[in-house]
Amino acid sequence: MSLREFFTDWSKGDRMTGFWCLYRLRNRAKRKMIRDILTFFFNRSARRHGGYVGPGAVILGEPLLPHGLHGVYISRFATIGAGCRIYQNVTIGEVKRRAPVVGNGCLIGAGAVLVGDICIGDGVKIGAGAVVCQDVPAGCTVVAQPPRILEGGAGYA
């Protein structure tokens, strides 16, 4: 990658390496003052990238964000599995301090909303614009509004 490409990606907010580095540093910080300082810089970085990741959110590995953090909201009570692909304008929100648990290898399409105390199984595909407020078994596909669960993941690639 050339220096010009690097700075272009960085200025658009597509360069997420520093963002996830701050996330890991903040989660490992033992002292409250250090954690608060890192949280301040992490929140500033998230705002610059156009999204929000709550301070208590558990994210296993680094999710793949093809469009950066643009419009992505992840509640502080959410848990995101490893290898998830999250597109722009996705909301993973909470209801009464309970948020979704998303399994490993999930795909969440643009504009999807996941809210409440729900469990999304491994390998689930959630279509663009779907609003999910019920549990989804592993390997299924969720499409439309109101959400329809398609067994076996057929219908969305």
C-alpha positions as CSV (number, residue, x, y, z in Angstrom):
1,M,0.0,0.0,0.0
2,S,1.4,3.4,-1.0
3,L,1.6,6.3,1.4
4,R,-1.1,8.1,-0.6
5,E,-3.5,5.1,-0.3
6,F,-2.8,4.8,3.4
7,F,-3.6,8.5,4.1
8,T,-6.7,8.4,1.8
9,D,-8.1,5.3,3.7
10,W,-7.2,7.0,7.1
11,S,-8.8,10.3,6.2
12,K,-12.1,8.5,5.0
13,G,-12.2,6.6,8.3
14,D,-11.7,3.2,6.6
15,R,-8.5,2.5,8.5
16,M,-9.6,0.7,11.6
17,T,-6.3,-0.7,12.9
18,G,-5.7,2.1,15.4
19,F,-9.3,2.0,16.5
20,W,-9.2,-1.7,17.4
21,C,-5.8,-1.2,19.1
22,L,-7.3,1.5,21.3
23,Y,-10.2,-0.9,22.0
24,R,-7.9,-3.7,23.2
25,L,-5.7,-1.3,25.2
26,R,-8.8,0.1,27.0
27,N,-10.1,-3.4,27.8
28,R,-6.7,-4.4,29.3
29,A,-6.2,-1.3,31.4
30,K,-6.2,-2.1,35.1
31,R,-6.2,1.4,36.5
32,K,-9.4,3.4,36.3
33,M,-7.6,6.7,35.4
34,I,-5.8,5.0,32.4
35,R,-9.0,3.3,31.3
36,D,-10.9,6.6,31.5
37,I,-8.2,8.4,29.3
38,L,-8.2,5.5,26.8
39,T,-12.1,5.6,26.8
40,F,-12.0,9.3,25.9
41,F,-9.6,8.7,23.0
42,F,-11.6,5.6,21.9
43,N,-14.9,7.5,21.9
44,R,-13.3,10.4,19.9
45,S,-12.0,7.9,17.4
46,A,-15.4,6.2,17.1
47,R,-17.0,9.5,16.6
48,R,-14.5,10.4,13.9
49,H,-15.3,7.0,12.2
50,G,-19.0,7.8,12.5
51,G,-20.1,5.1,14.9
52,Y,-20.3,4.1,18.6
53,V,-19.1,1.1,20.5
54,G,-20.2,1.0,24.1
55,P,-17.5,0.8,26.8
56,G,-18.7,-2.6,28.1
57,A,-19.2,-4.3,24.7
58,V,-17.4,-7.6,24.3
59,I,-16.0,-8.1,20.8
60,L,-14.1,-11.3,20.2
61,G,-11.5,-10.7,17.6
62,E,-11.9,-7.9,15.1
63,P,-15.2,-7.8,13.2
64,L,-14.9,-7.1,9.5
65,L,-16.4,-3.7,8.7
66,P,-16.4,-3.3,4.9
67,H,-17.6,0.3,5.2
68,G,-15.8,1.3,8.4
69,L,-17.7,2.1,11.5
70,H,-20.0,4.5,9.6
71,G,-23.4,4.5,11.4
72,V,-22.7,1.3,13.4
73,Y,-24.0,1.4,17.0
74,I,-23.0,-1.4,19.3
75,S,-24.5,-1.3,22.8
76,R,-22.3,-1.5,25.9
77,F,-24.0,-4.7,26.9
78,A,-23.6,-6.5,23.5
79,T,-21.4,-9.5,22.7
80,I,-20.1,-9.9,19.2
81,G,-18.5,-13.2,18.1
82,A,-15.3,-13.6,16.1
83,G,-15.3,-13.2,12.4
84,C,-18.5,-11.3,12.0
85,R,-19.1,-9.0,9.0
86,I,-21.0,-5.9,9.9
87,Y,-22.1,-3.4,7.2
88,Q,-23.0,0.3,7.6
89,N,-25.8,1.7,9.7
90,V,-26.3,-1.4,11.8
91,T,-27.7,-1.0,15.3
92,I,-27.1,-3.6,18.0
93,G,-29.1,-2.1,20.8
94,E,-30.3,-2.8,24.3
95,V,-33.7,-3.1,26.0
96,K,-33.6,-2.9,29.8
97,R,-29.8,-3.3,30.0
98,R,-30.0,-6.5,27.9
99,A,-28.4,-6.6,24.5
100,P,-28.0,-9.3,21.8
101,V,-25.3,-12.0,21.8
102,V,-24.1,-12.5,18.2
103,G,-22.4,-15.8,17.4
104,N,-19.2,-16.3,15.4
105,G,-19.1,-15.8,11.6
106,C,-22.3,-13.9,11.3
107,L,-23.2,-11.5,8.5
108,I,-25.3,-8.4,9.4
109,G,-26.5,-6.5,6.4
110,A,-26.8,-2.7,6.0
111,G,-29.4,-1.0,8.1
112,A,-30.2,-4.1,10.2
113,V,-31.4,-3.6,13.8
114,L,-30.9,-6.2,16.5
115,V,-32.5,-5.3,19.9
116,G,-33.2,-6.9,23.2
117,D,-32.1,-10.0,25.1
118,I,-31.7,-12.2,22.0
119,C,-29.2,-14.8,20.9
120,I,-28.0,-14.9,17.3
121,G,-26.5,-18.3,16.4
122,D,-23.2,-19.0,14.6
123,G,-23.1,-18.4,10.9
124,V,-26.4,-16.5,10.8
125,K,-27.0,-14.1,7.9
126,I,-29.2,-11.1,8.6
127,G,-30.5,-9.3,5.5
128,A,-30.3,-5.5,5.0
129,G,-33.0,-3.6,6.8
130,A,-34.2,-6.6,8.9
131,V,-35.3,-5.8,12.5
132,V,-34.6,-8.8,14.7
133,C,-36.0,-9.0,18.2
134,Q,-36.2,-12.8,18.7
135,D,-33.6,-15.6,18.9
136,V,-32.2,-16.9,15.6
137,P,-30.8,-20.5,15.4
138,A,-27.4,-21.2,14.0
139,G,-27.0,-21.3,10.2
140,C,-30.2,-19.5,9.4
141,T,-31.0,-16.4,7.3
142,V,-33.2,-13.6,8.5
143,V,-34.9,-11.3,5.9
144,A,-37.6,-8.7,5.6
145,Q,-39.7,-6.7,8.0
146,P,-41.3,-8.4,10.0
147,P,-38.4,-10.8,10.2
148,R,-38.7,-14.2,8.6
149,I,-36.3,-16.9,9.5
150,L,-35.2,-19.1,6.6
151,E,-33.8,-22.5,7.7
152,G,-30.5,-23.5,6.3
153,G,-29.4,-20.1,5.3
154,A,-30.9,-20.2,1.8
155,G,-31.8,-17.1,0.0
156,Y,-29.1,-14.7,0.9
157,A,-25.5,-14.8,-0.1
